[in-house]
Amino acid sequence: MNKARPERHRLQLTGIVQGVGFRPFVFRLAQRFALSGWVANDRAGVCVEVQGPAHLLHQFQKLLSHTLPAHAEIHSLTCEAIPVQNARGFIIRESDAGGAQSALILPDLAPCESCVQELFEPGNRRYRYPFINCTQCGPRFSIVERLPYDRAHTAMQAFPLCADCLAEYKDPDNRRFHAEPTACPSCGPQLHFCAADGTGLAHGEAALRRAAEDIRGGKIIAIKNIGGFQLMARAAGDAAIALLRQRKQRPHKPFALLYPDLASVHRDCFVSAQEERLLLAAERPIVILRSRGAARGKIAPQVSPDNPNLGVMLPSSPLHHLLMHDLQQPLVATSGNLAGEPICIDDTEALQRLGQIADGLLLHNRRILRPLDDSVTRVMDSQPVLLRRARGYVPRPLVLPGSPANATTLLAVGADLKNSVAITRGNTVLTSQHIGDLEDRVTMGHFTRTIAELAELYLGNGNTRPWGQIICDQHPGFFSTRWCESQHNESQHNKNQNNKRHHSELRRVPHHVAHFFSCLAEHGHKGAALGICWDGTGYGDDGVLRGSEFLHWDGGAQVRRVASLREFPLPGGEQAMRQPRLALAGLLFACFGSSALWPVSESRARLTATFSPGSLFNLERILVRKLNTPVCSSIGRLFDAVSALFGLVQRSTFEGQGAMAVEHAAQDCHHRAGYPFVLRQAQSHWTLDWEPLLSALQKDLREGRPVPWMATAFHNTLAQMAVSVATALGEQCVFLSGGAFQNKRLLETTTRLLRAAGFDVHCHHKIPPNDGGIAVGQIYYARCMQQVGQQRTAHSEHAGQET
């Protein structure tokens, strides 16, 4: 081989290679080796044609694979030799909008250090410019309209580059070389400030200073940030926080805090090295931290009532940096919405929906194309766990193990609470951002728009329905399930009209099976396993509201429900989910029958603090006659009942309030004692009987045992229950999923005891353990069942040939 003889190679790269400075990286690399050719974005990712001596091409390709720009990921790289051309130099070509769609886009990222330095550098032409960014940072997913990722396909198309920005954009030595969202005060977006009725009050720097002054003065200001509006107020301002809670209709759920810098976070919270890395990461999530006692004197109690933790984040945008620089104090920074609604992204919509909450609005004229809430993380079991997956993390994909059974594109719509949806493209699962709770009409609209956007962005199918299969929860009352059924009915009609292109199969997946498979998917696990799925409620087709399931997968087609808690009634049905005292009444009734509510009983004494004698009389009748009293086997409701028993939460205003109160009661107490329970087997099903636990708790209450000690023992008991079932079944690989495992004490105690007993334990990290991960689980379950079906078909055909 003549090493000096030129060759020409065409490289096709897929993965996260757009929006990360990849083309400038390739350009500089080619120049370094004096190679000729070109690089361009296309619908698959990035295409490169490069020409030069073979040994230099080899070095080029080696560095291309191993010295990537920050945030870039190569998922595949193919190389083919093509005829040499008579061409010189290397260029960045215009993007190719043809071909099959397989490109990925980067999430929105916080400003890099270089941009922050320029932001506060007097004399720099971007000094205090709130839309500064470069190839390494800034908005991506919130501004991209379609792929390939070019400025013309983003919200920045409305801002033609000025001469200075254009010169930087074209300069290979500039860090804004081909930075698509680049802008400056001369050519980029601008701020303006208006009153709650829309009256314009200030522009540019004056708008920023007016917003800061109003916040400092105790007002509530709506800020249009990267992925949507946030409501901000002084964290130390009792009156402002109380007013924000009242206007936002959010009485107790904790607010997140925006801090100016890491030093101020350390002052108010205990921060481990791992939590510090999370706070400073380009994704800039909210991190749940344990607050120091001193913080309580400076942060209004209403920020996080009766909660020893704080949800904390650092600036995620240049606008945040500027506000925090001017204010130098923590602010409440909560989603710009009414409780239950999606976050606002549009100025007109914000004036309508937030005008009654905020005293003023800091707006700008760059469109946000899709809403992105702040992501929420917590370090548990020595690992970061995503509790809400949105800004900074979406749309990073998850790659499933194995090969797809066929080319069918799947759409999974998740559950109704903490909804997110997901689609497949080959082995890749592309999840949406956190959408919210679908009971709200506005959120339901956001749900359908998000599905359409995913299809357009990643499949490029316009208004067609490309789904080979749509997957939903088994619950017939879920809005998401009914939406899928309507889509399926419509596709059946199309099928009957011989229009096969629009036909979609419908698959229903039991709620906890989806939880189980979401954890399996995250770990790429394909064999037999035990899933412990603990949460509030999952639909059971036998009429029982499940929430404590132990599921065994044989690695093939069979998923068996092998164990659960003993069932107990929930008087009032839906009401019991908002009133832990009703769950307690049901638990006591299941244990002691009607006598639990009789005047002389000890159990009644636990209820008289919150129920009138008349209410208790009615409650007994409801329970005895089983009127609107479904049966449940839910860990979430058990936590609720215990929170009421301890006198912590009788009525909850947000999901999980009772469970959080029990967790917080145990936070500073450490011992390994537990309460008794019984594990019974009937046929092939095991039942965990909590009655001895309840009796022991009543005894401890009678004897005046401190609540923190009892709360700790309660957590220990649940973990011991998990170990007892795992031991009885003997499956080595155990996966923990479900909203109950957002509880740090429960997760860490359960994993510790299981590992001590010799089990391989797996938890969530990248996919939320709560219902935000259901869509991924639905897809992985469907994929696994497809593959089993394909293997069976292949086996049958093989057997037929042998016959």
N, C-alpha and C positions, 0 to 999 in steps of 0.2 A: 504494500500500500504506500503510495506516495503521499506523505503527510502534508506536503506543501500544496498538493493539488486541491483546488477549491471544491467544496460540496455544498449542497443547499438542503436544509431540513425544514420541514413544516411541523411545528409543535402545537398541539391543542391542549390547553389546560382548563380544568374545571375546578370548582371549589369557590372559596371566598377570594376572588382575584379581581373584583371590581370595587372601586371606592376605597382602595387601600394603597394607592400609589404604585400599582403593579406595573402599569405601562412605563412610567418614568424609571422604575427599577430595571426593567428589561432594556430600556433605551440606554441607560448608563452602563449596564453590563455589556451590551453589544459594543458600545463605544470603547470601553476598556480594552476589548480584544480586537478592536478595529474591524469588526464584522459588518457586513452590509445586510440589508433586508428591511423588515418592518414588523410592527406589533399593532394589534387592534383589539378592542373589545368586540365580542359578538354575542349572540343569544346563548351560546354554550358556556362562555367564560372569556378566555383570552386566546387569540391565535397569534402565533409568531412564525415568520419565515426568516431564517437566518442563514447567511452564506459566508464561507471562509474556509481556511485549512482545517482538516479533520481534527487535529489535536486541539485547536482553539475552540472548535465547536464542542468538543468533549468537555473542555474546561468550562465553557459557557453554560452548558446544560447542567453540569455538576453544581455550579454555584447557583444556578436558577432554582434548583431543588432544595438547596441547603442554606441559603442566606436570604430568606424571604423578608419582605417588609413587615413591620409590626402589624399584627391583626390579620395577616393573610394566611390562608390555608389552601394547599393544593390537594384536591381529592383524587384527581387523575391527571396523568400527563402521557400523551401519546406522541410518538415521533415517527415521521416517515421521510425518506429521502426523495427529493423531487429534482427535476432538471435544473442545472445551474443557469442563472440569468446574467445578462450583461448589465449589471446595475451597480451603483456605488452608493455609499452612505447608508445610514439607518434612520428610519423615520417612524413617527407615530401616525398611523393612518386613522382616517375617520372610521367610526364603528360600522360593523356589518350587521344590519338588522334582520338578515335572512337566517335560515337554518332552524334547527330544532332548539327549543328553549331549555336550557339547563343551567344558566348562570345563577349565581347567588349574590345577595347584597349584604353589606355589612350593617350591623346595628348603628344607631347614633352613639357617638363617643364623646366624652368630656374633652374640653380643650387640653392640648398637650402643653408641656412646660414651655416650649418655645413660644407658643401663641400667648400664653399667660404673661410671659415676660414682655412681649411686644405690647400687650394690652395696657400695661402700666408703665410703659417707657415713654416719658415726655419727648416729643420731637418725632416719634415714630408716626408714620401717616395713619396707622390704625390705633393710635393711642385712645383708649376708652371707647373703642368701637365694639358694640355688643354682638356683632356677627362675625367676629374674626374666626378663621379656621385655616387648615392647610390639608395636605394629603394624609396626615396622620390623625386628624381629629375632626369633630364637627358633625353636623346632621347628615344622615344617609337615608335610613329607612323611612323617616318621617317626611322626607321631601321627594323621594323618588316616585315618579309616575309610572314608568315602565323601564324595562331593560332593552338594550345595553345601558349601563350607567353612564350617561353623558349629560352635560349641563342642560341640553335641549330637552331632556326627558325628566327634568326635575322642576321643583318650584322656583329654582333660580333662573329659569328661562326668561322670567319677567325682568331680569336685571342684566342688561348687556354690559360686558366688561369695559371699564374705562381703559385709556391707553396704558396707564401704569400697571393695572392688574393684568391686562392682556400681555404686556411684556414679561411679567413674572410667569404667567401661564405658559408662555412659549419658551422660557429659558430653562434648559436642562439642568443648570446649576442652581436653580432656585427651588426652595422647598415647597413652593406652590406650583411647580411644573405640573400641568394638567390636574390641578386640584379643582374639581368641578364646582363645589359650592363657594369658591373664593370670592371675596368682595371687599370693598373698602367704603369709607364714608361718602366717597364721590359717586359710586355706582351701585352700592348695595342697599339692602333693606334699611328702613329707618324706624325709630321709635316714635310713638306719640302717646300722650296721656289724656284720658278723658274722665269726666264725672260718670257716676253710675247711670245717668240718663243719656249718655252719649255725647254730651257737650265737650268739644275739644278744649283742652286747657294748656297743653305744652307740647313741644316737639323736640326730638333729638336729645341732646344732653340735658336740656331743661326738663324733659319728660322723666328722665331717669332720676334726676335730683328731686323732682316733685313727688315721685312714688316713694323714694327713700324718706323724705320729710314726713309724708303722711303716715308711713308705717311707724316711724319714730314717734309720731304724735298719737299713736294708739288706734289708727284706723286699719280697716281690713282692705287690702288691695289685691285685685286679680291681676296676675302676671302671665303674659303669654310666653311660655318658655319653649323649649325645643319640641317636645311632643304633645303639648297642649297647655291649657291654663292651670295655674296653681293659685290657691288663695293663701295670702301671706299676712301675718300679723306678728307683733312682738311676742316672743314666748314668755316674757316676764309680765306681760300685761293681762292681769286677771279679767278686767272688764272686756277687753277686746276678745279674749278667748271665749269668755262666757257668751258674748254676743255672736261670735262665729258659730259656736255650738247651736245656739238657738236658731240662727238664720239657716244654717246648713242642715238642720234637723238631724243632728248627730249627737245625742246626749252624752254618751260615755266612751265610744270607741276611741282609742288613742290617736292623737295627731302625730305626724312625723315632724322632725325638727331639721332645719337647715343651719349648719354651723359655718362660721367664716373660715375656720382652718382646723387642722388636726390638734394643735395645742389646746384650743378651747374645748374640743371634744374630750381630750384627756382630763381636762380640769373638771368636767361634769360626769364622766363615765369611766368605768373600768374597760380598758381596751387592750386586748391581746395583740400579739404580733400578727396573727392571722386576720383578726378583725381590722387591724390597721391597714393591711394590704387590701382588704375588701373596700374599705372607705376610700382609699386612694386609687383604686382600679379605674381604668377608663370607662367601665360600665357604670360607675357611680351609683350603686344601689343604696337603698335605705338599709342600714344594718341595725338589728335589734341588739342593744347593749344594756348592760346592767348599770344603772345610774349610781353615782356616788351620793351619799347623804347630803353633801354640800350643795348638789345641784338643786335639791328640793327647795332651797331658800331663794333660788334665782329663777327657776322655771315655775310658771303658774301651775298649781295643782291640777287645774282643769285640763292641762295638756294631755296628761296620761293618768286619769283618776284611779287611785288604789292600785297602781301598777309600779312595781319596782324597776321596770325597764323603760328605756326610751328608744324610739326609732329614729336613727340619726343618719344624715347624709351630708356630704360636702358638695360644693358647687359643681353642677353638671353642665353648665353653659357659661359663656362669657358674661351674659346678663346676670347670672347668679354671682359670678365673681365680682362684678362691679357693685351690685347691691350689698354684698357682704363686706366688701372693702369700705364702703361708705358707712355702713351701719355698725359693723364690729360687734354684733350680738346675735345670739341664736334667734331664728324666726320659726314660727309654725309655718310649714309649707305643705298644705294638703291639696288633694286633687280639686280642680275647679269644676265642681258639680254639686248637685243636691244629692243627699244620701241615696244610693241605689241607681243613680243615673251614670251614663258614661261621661268621661272627661270632655270639656268643651275644647274645640280646636278652631272655631271660626269666630271672627270679631262680632258679626251680627248676632250669631247664636249666643255668644258670651254675654252680650248686652241684655239679651232677653232672659237667659237662664241664670246669670250671675249678678245681674243688676240689683236684685233684691238681697244679695248676700254681701257684695263688696261695696265699699264707699267710693272706689275709683278703679280704673282699669289701665294698666300699662300695656299698650298694644304695639304691634308692628305689622308691616305690610308684606311679610313673606307668608305664603300659604303653608299650613300644615296639612299634609295629605292624608294622614291617618293618626288617630289618637294613640298616645303611648303613656300610660301611667308610669309612675316610678316603680322599679322593681324592688322587692323586699327580700332580704336574706337574713339568715341567722346561723351562727356557727354552733353546730351540735355534733356530738360524737367526733370532735376534732376535725370536722369538715364543714365548709360552707354549704348551706342548704337553701335553695331558692324557694321562697314561699309564694312570691308573686313574680311571674316571668314576663317582663315587658321591656321598658327602655333599657338599652345597653346590652340586652341578651337576645332579643328577638330582632331579626329572624335567623339567628344561627341554627343550622339544621342538626338533626340527630340521624346518624347512619345506623340502620338496622343490620343485624347479622344475617348471613346467608343471602341467597339469591331470591329475588321475587318469584313467586310461583307463576305469575304471568304478568303481562304488561298492564293489567288493570290499575287504573288510578283510583285511589280510595279517598273518600272524604269522611272524616269523623267529626261529629258536632259536639262531643263532650257531654257535660251535664248542665243543669240550669243554674247552679251556683258556681261562682268563680269561673264562669265559662271561658274556654278558649277552644278553638277548632284547629284541625290539622289536616293536611293533605299529603299524599305520597307522590314522589317522582322517582321511579325505580326503587332503590334501597333507601332513599332519603326521605325522612319525615320533616315536613316544613310546618311549624306550628305558628299559629297567630299569637299576637300579644294577648294579655289578659283583657277580656271583654267585659266581664261583670256578671251581675245576676239578671237572668232573662225575664224576671217577672215584670220588669219595667218596659213600657212600650218603646221608649227611646233606645234602650239597650238592645231590644229585639231588632230594631232597625240597624243598629251598629253591627249586630250579629250577621244579618244577611249581607250587608255591605262588605264585611270582612271576608266572607266566603267568596263573594264575587271578585274582590281584590286579589285574594290568593290565587284564584284561577287565572286571572288576567296577568298577574305579575310573574307567576312561575310556570304556567302552562300556556299562556298566550292564546286562550280560547275565546276571547271576546265574550259574547253573551251566550255561547253554547254551554251545555252541561256536560263536562267531560268525564263525569264520575262513572266508573264501572260499578262501584258499590258505595252506598252511603250507609254510615254506621251511627247508631244512636244508642242511648241508654234504654234499658228495658222498661223504665217507668212510663206508663201510658199517659200520665198527666203532665209530663215535662213539655214545655214549649218547644224545646229542641227536638224532642221525639215527634211531636205533632207536625213540626215543619218538615222533618224527614219523610213522614208518612205522606204529606201532601206532595212532596217532590216525587216520591215513589209512585203515587197514584197517577200523577201526570205522566211519568215515564211509562207506566203501564199502558196508558192511553196511546202514547206514541208508538209503543211496541205493537199495539193492536192495529195501529195505522201503518205497520210495516216500516216505521222509522226507527231502526235499531240504534242509530247513532245517539239517540237521546234516552236510551233505556238504561236505568240504574237499578241494580239489585239493592234490597234493603236488608241490613243485618242489625239485630238488636243484641246488645252485649250487657249481661248483668253488671250492675254498678261496681261491685267489689271484684269481680273478675277483671274489669278494666283497671281498677286500682292495682291489683296484683301484677297485671301485665305491663303497666306503666313502669313499675320498678324493674321488672325483668328486661324491658326494652332498654332502659337506661344502662343496665349492666351487660347488655348483649347476651343474656343467658338463654340457652335453648333446651336445657334438659329438665329433668324432674326437679320439683321444688315445692316448698311449703310457703304459702303467702299468709301473713297475718295482717288483715285489713280492718283497721279500727277507725271508725268515724262516727258521724251523727246519724245519718239515715241513708239506707239504700233500699230500693224497692225489692220486695220478695214476692214472687207470684203466688205464694201461699197465704198472702195477707199479712205477713209479719214484716214490720219495719226493721230491717237488719242493720247491724252496725258493729258487729264483733266477729267477723267471719274468719275462720281458718280454712284456707282453700289449698287443695293439693292438686298439682298438675303432674301428670305422668310423662310429660315431654311429648305426648302425642295429641290425641283428640280429646282426652278426658280431663276435665277439671271437676273435682269433687269437693263439695262442702263437707268438711270433716268435723268441725267443732264450732261452738258459739257459746255466748252467755246464756244463762237461763232467761227466759222471756219474762217480761212484766208489762202491765197495762199502762197506757198513757191517757189519762182522762182529759178530754178536751181535744185530743188529736193534735192539730197544728198549734193550738194554744200552748200545749205542754212544751213545745220547742222554744217558746218565748217566755215560759214561766217555769223555771226549775222547781218551784214548790209543787207543781202538779206532778212532775216526774217523781218527786219524793213521795207524794201521796200514793202514786201508783206502785212504787217500790214497797212501801210499808203495807199496802193492801195485799200485794202478792205474797208478802211474808206472813202477815198476821190475819188476813181476811178482814171482815167488817169490824172486828174488835179493834183494829188499828185506829179507827176513827171514833170509837166510843169515848164518852167523857172521862172515864177513869183510866184510860190506857196511857202508858208512857209515850207511845207513838203520837197520840193526839197532841200531847204537849209540844212536840216538835213542830206542829202545824198551826197551833192556835195563835202564834205570833203574827202570822200573815193571813189567816183565814178567819172570817167571822163564824160564830156558831151556826148561823144559817147556811153559810157557804159550805161548811163541813158536812152539814146534813145533806145538802144537794150533792156534794161530792161523793158521799157514800152511796146515794141512790144511783148516781151515774156509773160508779164502779160495779155495784152489785148487778145492775141491769145491763152492763156493758154497752151503754149508750155513748156513741162517738168516742169509743175507747179502744183504739187499735192496740195491738200487742207489739212490743219491740224487743229487740235483743241488742240494744245499742250501747256501746261504750260511752258515746257522747252524752246520752241521756243519763247513764249511770253517773258520769261526772256532774251533770246538772243536779241530780238528786243529792249527791254528796255536798255540792256547794250550798244547796238549800239547807241540808242537815247541819252544816257548820255555821249557818247564818250568814253566809257570804253574799250570795246572789239569790233573790227570790223571783225577780223579774229581770229578764235580759233585754237589752236594746240592740245587741249585735250578736252574730253567730259566734259561738265559742266563749261567750263571756263567763259562763259558769265554770267551764273547764280551765280557763285562764286564771280565775280566782283561786281554784284549788292548787294549780301549779305554783302560783305566786306565794300561796301560804306555805308551800314546802321549800321555797327557794333557799332560805338560809338555814334549813334544818337538815342534818345529815345523820342518819342511822340506818341500819339494815333490817330492822324488825318489820314483820308483816302481819297480816291478819289471816285467820283460817279461811279456807274455801274448800269446796268438794269438786272433784272431777269425776263425772259419771259417764258410763258408756251404755248406750242403748243401740243395739244392732251395730251399724257402722258409724254412728254419730256420737261425738263426745260433747257433754254439756258441762260448762263451768258454773257451779251454783254459788252465787254471791251471798246467800242467806247467812252463813256463819260470819262473813265479813260485816254485814249490816248489824247483826246482833252485837259483834265486838265493838263496832263504832258506837252503838248506843250505850254500851257499858262504859266505854271510855268517856263519852260525853257526861254520863251520869256521875262519873268519878272526877270530872273536872280536868281531864287530860288536855294539854294545850293543842289548839287547832294545828299549828305547824307540825307537831309530832304526828298527829293523826293523818294529816295530808301526806306526809312523807311515807307513813306506813301504808296508806292507800295506794300510792304509786308503786311501792315495793310489791304489794300484793298482786297488782295487775301484771307486773313483770314476771312474778313467780307463776302466775296463771299461764302466761305465754310459754314459759319453760316447761311447765307440766304437760301441755298439749304437744309441744314439739318433741319432748322425750317419749311420750306415748306413741307418737307416729313414727319417730325415728328417721325422718327425712333430713339429710345433712344440710342442704342449702335452704336458708330461711330468708325471706324478703319481707320487709316491713313497709306498709303503705297505708294511706288514709289520713284524714285531717287530724286525728288524735296524735299522730306522730309529729305534729308541729310543736308539741309539748316537749321541751328540752329534757326535763326530768324523766318523763316517761320513756322517751327514746333512748336516753343514755343508760337508764337503769335496765331497760329490756335488753339492749344490745350487750351490756356488760354481763348480765346473768346468762344470756344465751351463749355467748362466747365462752364463758367459764364452764358451761356444760358441754362444750366441744362443737358447737354448731358454727357453720360459715354464715355470717349475718351480713345482709346487704340492705342499705338504706338509700333514700333519695338524695341527690345532690343537684343535678341540673334540671330535673323535672319536678315540679311541686308535688309533695306528698298528698296535698288536698285535691279538691275536684279540678283544679287547674291542670292536673296531669291526666285527666280521664281520657281526653281525645287521643293522646299518644298510646295509652293502654288499649283503647278500642282498636286502633290501627294494628298494633302488634298482635293482638289476639286474632284479628281477622287474617293477618298475614300467616300466622302460625297454623291456623286451621286450613287456610288455602294450601299451604305446603303439605299438610297431612293428607288432604284430599288428593293432591297431585301425586304424592308417593303411593297412595292406595291405588290410584288409577294406573300408574306405571306398573305396580306390582300385579294388578289384575291382568293387564295386557300381557305382561311377561308370562304369567301363569297360563294365560290362554294360548300363547305361542307354544309353550312347552306341551300343553295338552294336545 
